[in-house]
């Protein structure tokens, strides 16, 4: 019995010794790979100064780790890495929010990592472009919700360049990265979409490719129903983006660019249709519905409000052949026979 126990103890000691040697070999291999990697970086970059404290590093053994920012090759000295627990170079440490360095105090950078087990935190850190894109998407989401709430409170937009909308209903849906508010009216068998408001993210501070943007807008136009109002949500717009929007005109849709953080609205003020809808998208003004706009255009004659077809066509951008039918569909107006005018039914 005692011999069996002694034999078992020897086998255990032998296995422990084998594991110890294996660990020593693996550690030496990792150190050799880390050293080789460090030599490679130093030879390529010619680094002599720590990227964090800016002190000159006299010996290669005084380098301890590499900046964790994605694709950054800057090195940190042992004092910054081990003593001060820094994990980012000076430039990238200023862009970090939260405390990723505190969370990473025990991580050794120059080591082999097992796939699907250890995660390189650098890959989880958003680049400046990624952070900007996330902010723009958030602004887009907030603006679309604000616009929908405005329509619920003030009543949805009740006209298009082709007709007055009787009892329209507004509904907002998500379409990929865009938000679409559809204005529909009751039809014979189902509701018909008469107006589509598309709120989309737009990097107005980036480089503008006018041809690509124009093609994108026309793809959107073909995709959605009714008359289209495209609202691009940006921030810090460059002059070329502002000029593009301010001069843009198309017969099938109107274009706007908003900067919710600053409350700015851009559009072509010479486009009468875009101008007619603009108050809906301006955070600094209250919108008018169709009847309110008509009343502002009316003239008081003998105690009655008179609406002129020519004035309405000019104000809304309606085609002359359409304006008569549009006004005739408005329940608050009554046509004056053999004229181009309508009288307001309600008391003035």
C-alpha positions in Angstrom: 0.0 0.0 0.0 2.8 2.4 1.0 4.7 1.5 -2.3 1.6 2.4 -4.3 1.3 5.8 -2.5 5.0 6.5 -3.1 4.7 5.5 -6.8 1.7 7.9 -7.2 3.6 10.7 -5.6 6.6 10.2 -8.0 4.3 10.2 -11.0 2.6 13.5 -9.8 6.0 15.1 -9.2 7.1 14.0 -12.7 4.0 15.5 -14.3 4.5 18.7 -12.3 8.1 19.0 -13.5 7.0 18.4 -17.1 4.3 21.1 -16.9 6.9 23.5 -15.3 9.3 22.9 -18.2 6.5 23.4 -20.7 5.5 26.7 -19.1 9.2 27.9 -19.0 9.5 27.1 -22.7 6.2 28.9 -23.6 7.2 31.9 -21.5 10.6 32.1 -23.3 8.9 31.8 -26.7 6.5 34.6 -25.8 9.3 36.8 -24.5 11.3 36.2 -27.7 8.3 37.1 -29.9 7.6 40.2 -27.9 11.3 41.2 -28.1 11.3 40.6 -31.8 8.1 42.6 -32.3 9.6 45.5 -30.3 12.8 45.4 -32.3 10.8 45.5 -35.5 8.7 48.5 -34.4 11.8 50.4 -33.1 13.7 49.8 -36.4 10.8 51.0 -38.5 9.8 54.0 -36.5 13.3 55.0 -35.2 11.7 55.8 -31.8 13.9 57.4 -29.1 11.3 59.2 -26.9 8.3 57.9 -25.0 5.1 58.9 -26.7 3.4 59.7 -23.4 6.0 61.4 -21.1 8.3 62.5 -23.9 11.4 61.3 -22.0 14.3 59.9 -24.0 14.5 56.1 -23.7 18.2 54.9 -23.6 17.7 51.2 -23.6 15.3 48.9 -25.5 14.5 47.1 -22.3 12.9 50.4 -21.0 10.1 50.1 -23.6 7.1 48.4 -22.0 4.1 48.6 -24.4 2.4 50.1 -27.4 -0.5 52.6 -27.5 -3.9 50.8 -27.5 -5.5 53.2 -30.0 -6.4 51.3 -33.2 -3.5 51.2 -35.7 -1.3 53.4 -33.5 2.4 52.2 -33.3 3.5 54.7 -30.7 5.5 53.2 -27.7 5.3 53.9 -24.0 8.2 53.6 -21.6 8.2 51.2 -18.6 7.6 54.1 -16.1 4.5 55.2 -17.9 3.3 51.6 -18.5 4.1 49.9 -15.2 4.2 52.8 -12.7 1.6 55.3 -14.0 -0.5 52.5 -15.6 -0.8 54.5 -18.9 -2.0 52.6 -22.0 -2.3 55.4 -24.6 0.1 57.9 -26.2 -0.4 61.6 -25.4 -2.5 62.3 -28.6 -4.9 59.5 -28.1 -5.2 59.8 -24.4 -7.0 63.1 -24.9 -9.7 61.5 -27.1 -10.5 58.7 -24.6 -13.8 59.0 -22.6 -14.3 57.0 -19.4 -11.4 55.1 -17.8 -10.1 52.4 -20.3 -6.6 52.8 -18.9 -7.8 52.1 -15.3 -9.6 49.0 -16.6 -6.5 47.8 -18.3 -3.9 48.0 -15.5 -3.1 44.3 -15.5 -3.0 43.7 -19.3 0.4 43.0 -20.8 0.4 44.2 -24.4 3.3 42.3 -25.9 1.9 38.8 -25.6 0.3 36.2 -27.8 -3.5 36.2 -27.6 -5.8 33.2 -28.1 -8.5 33.8 -30.8 -12.0 34.3 -29.5 -10.9 34.5 -25.9 -8.9 37.7 -25.4 -10.0 40.9 -27.0 -7.7 43.7 -28.1 -9.3 46.8 -26.5 -7.9 49.0 -29.3 -10.4 47.4 -31.7 -13.2 48.4 -29.4 -12.2 52.1 -29.3 -14.1 54.2 -31.9 -12.1 56.3 -34.3 -12.9 60.0 -34.6 -15.0 59.3 -37.7 -16.9 56.6 -35.9 -17.7 58.8 -33.0 -18.9 61.6 -35.3 -21.1 59.2 -37.2 -22.7 57.9 -34.0 -23.4 61.5 -33.0 -25.0 62.3 -36.3 -27.2 59.2 -36.1 -28.3 60.3 -32.6 -29.1 63.8 -33.9 -31.1 62.2 -36.7 -33.0 60.0 -34.4 -33.8 62.9 -32.0 -34.8 65.3 -34.9 -37.1 62.7 -36.5 -38.9 62.1 -33.2 -39.2 65.9 -32.6 -40.7 66.3 -36.1 -43.2 63.5 -35.5 -44.3 65.0 -32.2 -44.7 68.4 -33.9 -47.1 66.8 -36.4 -49.0 65.0 -33.6 -49.4 68.3 -31.8 -50.0 70.8 -34.6 -51.7 68.3 -36.9 -49.9 66.7 -39.9 -49.0 68.5 -43.1 -52.3 68.8 -45.0 -51.2 69.7 -48.6 -49.0 68.7 -51.5 -48.2 70.5 -54.7 -51.0 68.6 -56.3 -53.9 68.6 -53.7 -55.3 69.5 -50.3 -55.2 66.5 -48.0 -58.4 65.9 -46.1 -57.9 64.4 -42.6 -54.3 63.1 -43.3 -52.7 60.7 -40.9 -48.9 60.7 -40.1 -47.0 57.5 -39.4 -43.2 57.2 -38.8 -41.2 54.1 -39.8 -37.6 53.1 -39.9 -36.0 52.4 -43.3 -32.5 51.2 -42.9 -30.7 54.2 -41.4 -33.4 56.7 -42.4 -36.7 57.7 -40.7 -39.8 58.1 -43.0 -42.9 60.0 -42.0 -45.7 59.0 -44.4 -48.8 61.3 -44.8 -51.8 59.3 -46.0 -55.5 59.8 -46.7 -58.3 57.4 -46.8 -58.9 55.7 -50.2 -61.6 53.4 -51.5 -59.9 50.2 -50.4 -56.9 51.4 -48.4 -55.0 54.5 -47.3 -52.9 56.2 -50.0 -49.6 57.9 -49.2 -49.6 61.4 -50.6 -46.5 62.8 -48.9 -43.2 61.2 -47.7 -40.9 63.1 -45.3 -37.5 61.3 -45.2 -35.1 62.2 -42.4 -31.5 61.0 -43.2 -28.1 61.4 -41.6 -25.7 63.5 -43.7 -22.0 64.1 -43.0 -22.2 67.8 -43.9 -18.7 68.4 -42.5 -17.1 65.8 -44.7 -16.0 66.0 -48.3 -18.9 66.6 -50.6 -19.4 64.6 -53.8 -22.3 66.4 -55.4 -22.8 63.8 -58.1 -23.0 60.9 -55.6 -25.4 63.0 -53.3 -27.6 63.9 -56.3 -27.8 60.2 -57.4 -28.6 59.2 -53.8 -31.5 61.7 -53.6 -32.9 60.5 -56.9 -32.8 56.9 -55.6 -34.7 57.9 -52.5 -37.2 59.7 -54.7 -37.9 56.6 -56.7 -38.2 54.5 -53.5 -40.9 56.6 -51.7 -44.4 57.5 -52.6 -46.2 60.8 -53.2 -44.4 64.1 -53.1 -41.1 63.8 -51.2 -39.5 66.1 -48.6 -35.9 65.1 -47.9 -34.4 66.4 -44.6 -30.6 65.8 -44.2 -29.4 66.0 -40.6 -25.8 67.3 -40.3 -23.6 69.2 -37.9 -20.8 71.7 -38.6 -21.7 72.0 -42.3 -19.0 73.1 -44.7 -19.7 75.9 -47.2 -19.9 73.6 -50.2 -22.7 71.5 -48.5 -24.6 74.7 -47.6 -24.3 76.1 -51.1 -25.4 72.7 -52.6 -28.6 72.7 -50.6 -29.3 76.4 -51.0 -29.2 76.1 -54.8 -30.8 72.6 -55.2 -34.2 72.3 -57.0 -36.1 69.4 -58.4 -39.6 68.9 -59.6 -40.2 65.7 -57.7 -39.0 66.6 -54.2 -37.8 69.4 -52.0 -34.5 69.3 -50.1 -33.6 70.7 -46.6 -30.5 70.4 -44.4 -30.8 70.9 -40.6 -28.3 71.2 -37.8 -30.4 70.4 -34.7 -27.6 71.2 -32.3 -27.4 74.8 -33.6 -31.0 75.1 -34.8 -30.0 75.9 -38.4 -32.1 75.2 -41.4 -30.9 75.4 -45.0 -32.9 75.2 -48.3 -33.4 76.9 -51.6 -35.6 80.0 -50.7 -36.2 80.5 -54.4 -38.0 77.1 -54.5 -41.5 78.2 -53.7 -42.6 74.7 -52.7 -39.6 74.2 -50.4 -40.3 77.6 -48.9 -43.9 76.7 -48.3 -43.0 73.6 -46.2 -40.0 75.2 -44.5 -41.7 76.2 -41.2 -42.4 72.6 -40.4 -38.6 71.9 -40.3 -37.5 75.1 -38.6 -37.1 74.5 -34.9 -37.3 78.2 -34.3 -40.8 78.8 -35.8 -44.3 77.4 -35.6 -45.8 75.7 -38.7 -48.9 76.7 -40.6 -51.4 74.3 -41.9 -52.9 74.9 -45.4 -55.9 76.9 -44.2 -53.8 79.2 -42.1 -51.5 79.9 -45.0 -54.5 80.6 -47.2 -56.0 83.0 -44.7 -52.7 84.9 -44.6 -52.9 85.3 -48.4 -56.6 86.4 -48.4 -57.8 90.0 -49.0 -60.7 91.4 -47.0 -63.4 92.6 -49.4 -66.7 93.9 -48.1 -66.2 91.9 -44.9 -65.4 88.7 -46.7 -62.0 87.0 -47.2 -61.2 86.6 -50.9 -58.5 84.1 -52.0 -56.9 84.6 -55.4 -55.7 81.6 -57.5 -52.7 83.6 -58.8 -51.5 84.5 -55.3 -51.9 81.0 -54.0 -50.0 79.5 -57.0 -47.2 82.1 -56.5 -47.0 81.4 -52.8 -47.1 77.6 -52.9 -45.4 77.0 -56.2 -48.5 75.3 -57.6 -48.9 74.9 -61.3 -51.6 77.2 -62.8 -53.5 74.3 -64.1 -53.6 72.6 -60.7 -54.3 75.5 -58.4 -58.0 75.7 -59.2 -58.6 72.0 -58.3 -56.5 72.3 -55.1 -58.5 75.2 -53.8 -61.8 73.6 -54.8 -61.0 70.6 -52.7 -60.5 72.8 -49.6 -63.7 72.6 -47.6 -63.4 76.1 -46.2 -63.5 77.8 -49.6 -66.3 78.4 -52.1 -65.6 79.2 -55.7 -66.8 82.4 -57.2 -68.1 81.5 -60.7 -66.4 82.9 -63.8 -63.5 84.3 -61.7 -60.1 83.1 -60.4 -61.1 83.7 -56.8 -62.6 81.9 -53.9 -64.5 83.2 -50.9 -63.9 82.1 -47.3 -66.9 80.3 -45.9 -66.1 80.8 -42.3 -66.6 84.2 -40.7 -63.6 86.4 -41.0 
